[in-house]
Amino acid sequence: MNAELINELKDSWAYGLLLLQRIYKPILAKYGVTPAEKRILYGLSKHQELSKQDLAKAVVLEPSAITRAMQRLENNKDIKRHVDVNDKRSILLMLTPKGRKKIEIIQKEFLDVFKLACHDINDDDIINLAHTLEKLNQKLTNLLEEAS
């Protein structure tokens, strides 16, 4: 494994993430959503309903950040809580129709930006990059779980 190539990949990926954050920030601001709130909305759109702990793990946020963002989303009527019918001690979170619509609109705008960025990259390169990032994300997930 070439350490120089690994470092170049890390730097390139980190820079790309910073660029995306800067591009996405005004989109989120337009809908009054913070990055943490967007992650919660997205996580709940993928999983229907989750406990706070499962949501924190699914969207890679600290429980304290989940609590603050969750309260804002609940106040805005984007999410709601309900008691788990299988375990009365557990509270589950789910999107409201308003929250579902909001994340769908945000995700569409994000996708439109990403399509523009990828417009002249061939399909094979996109597929290879997606597979590589999937492998990398899985390894990083494993490292995070081992560290916890």
N, C-alpha and C positions, 0 to 999 in steps of 0.2 A: 504494500500500500504506500503510495507516494504522498508523504506528508505535505509537500508543497501543493499538490493538486487538491488535497483535502482542505487545506487552508484557503485556497482560491475558491473552492465550492462554497465553503462556509461564508466567506466574505461576500461572494456574489449573491447567495441566498439571503443573507442578512440585509444587504443593500436593497434587494428587490422587495423584501418585506417592509422596509422603511419607506420606500417609494409608494407602495400600495397603501400604507397607513396614511400618508400625506394626501393621496388621491381620494381615498375613501372618507377621510375626515369631514369634508364639506357635505358629502352625501348623507352621512350620519347626522350632521348638524341640521340639515334641512328637515329631518324627521324627528329632531329632538332626542336622539338616541346616542348614548356613549358607546365606546367600543365594547365594554363589558356587557352592557345591555344588549347590544347586537349579538354577542356570543350566546347569551341566554336565549334570546328569541330564536336564533338559529338552532341551538341545541334542542329546544322544545319543539321546533318544527320538524326535526329529524326523529325525535323519540316520543312524540305525542304528550306523554306526561312522565315526570321524573321526581324523585325526592331531591331535596336540596343537595344532599351528599352525592347522589348519582349525577346530578346536573353539574356540580362543581368538577367532578372527574371527567365528564363528557366534554366540557368546554374548556378544561384546563384553567380554572380560576380558583383562587383561594376562597374558602367558605366565607370569610369576612367580606370579600368583594362581591360575592354572590348575594349576601344579605342586603347590602346597600343597594345594589342594582335591582334586585328582586323587589325591594320596597318601592323604588321609583316606578318600576314597570307595573306593579300592582296598583299604585296610586293613579297611574295613567290608564288603567283598565286594559293593559296589554296582556297581562297574565292573571290567573286566579289560582287560589289554593283550594284544595279539598282533601278531606280525610280519605285515606286509603281504605277501601271496603274490606280488604284482606288483612289489614293491620291497623287497627283504630289509633295506634300511637303514631303512625306515620302520616305526614302531610305530603301530598303530591302537588306539583306545579304543572299547569298546562296553559297553553295559549288561549286567549279569547279570540273571537272572530276579528276584532280590531287588531290584535297583536299578530295574528296570522297574515292579515292583509298587509300590515306594515312590513313584516320581514319579507314577504313575497316581493313587494315593491323595491325594498332595499337590495335584495339579492339580484333582482333583475337589473338594477342600475350597476351593481358591482360586476355582473356578468357582461354587460354591455362594454364597460371599461376594459375588462379582461379580453374580450373579443377583439377590441381595437388593438390592444397590445400584441395579440397573437395572430393578427390577420395575415401576415406574410411568413408564418412559420408552418412548415409542412406537417401533415397529420402524423407521419411516423415519428418525427421529432417530438411532437406533443405527447404521443402515446408513450414513447421511451422516457420522457421526462416525468410524466405522471407515474409510471411504474417505479422509477428510481426514487421519486419523492415519497411514494407510498412505503417503499422499503425503509427509507431513511426515517420517516415518521414512526413506523412500527418499532424500529430500533431505539429511537429516542423515547418512545412510550415505555418500552421495557426498562430503559435506564432510569426513567422517572419513577416507575413502580418499584424498582430495586432500591432506589434512594429513600423511598417513603417508609 
